[in-house]
Amino acid sequence: MIKNDRVELNERFCVAFNMLEERGIIVKNDRGGKGIGDCAERVLGNRAYGHIIRGFLNDSNDRVVSYTQARAFCREFGVNESWMLDGEGSPFGMSAPKIEEGATLMPASQSAIMFTTVNAFAGTSVDTGTTEEDKSYFSLPDLKGIGLVAFPVNGNSMEPIIQNGDIVVCRELNSLMDVNDNDIYAVKNNGSLWIKYVQKIVTKNHVSELKLISANYLEHDPFYEEVNEFTRLYKVVRKITEF
């Protein structure tokens, strides 16, 4: 039996999808980059999964969107994650995303990387609650796939590995169990965001805590974060010193 929270999540997905349709950002039968297959490629990783998207939108279908898929949908189409996941705020903040006439949003096959102006402080946490973020997209020729996001870094706790002012490109993990101990991740938890070396603490076959460790350990002590269902980790896959 599908839990009520998943049903409500799917209902919000349908609302946001319909709003994007009304604004011409998604056109179900389009073959020029806006179609439902293109949406499936960006959200599910395969354009052949258009029937799954249609299942989410069909009231008589038992298929409902997952939290991981809903977060990918938010990243790709600029939907407010707080509204999508928790029902807080509005789907697009003050207004829906707009595109210039004749423009096509960059599909996942072109390795679109979402750049946000919200700083991922390496030394200090930053409140990322319901504040609307300015977003833009870019690509790098040797980074492939979906779910890529870039943050500017402000702080010295990861020096000399990551410097103040660097930009890190990250990819979201599907599961906390995928964490490789002592690799560098951006950790988003309880409205805060850090870049740290991470070690997972496993209790009864699930990750209960994360140990966050700074490269600049002489100035910044390690600390622990208790995880919950909304904890998200992004593996740092690239550092950009000039952007």
Secondary structure, 3 states (H helix, E strand, C coil): CCCHHHHHHHHHHHHHHHHHHHCCCCCCCCCCCCCHHHHHHHHHCCHHHHHHHHHHHCCCCCCCCCHHHHHHHHHHHCCCHHHHHHCCCCCCCCCCCCCCCCCCCCCHHHCCEEEECCCCCCCCCCCCCCCCCCEEEECCCCCCCCCEEEEECCCCCCCCCCCCCCEEEEEECCCHHHCCCCEEEEEEECCEEEEEEEEEEEECCEEEEEEEECCCCCCCCCEEEECCCCCEEEEEEEEECCC
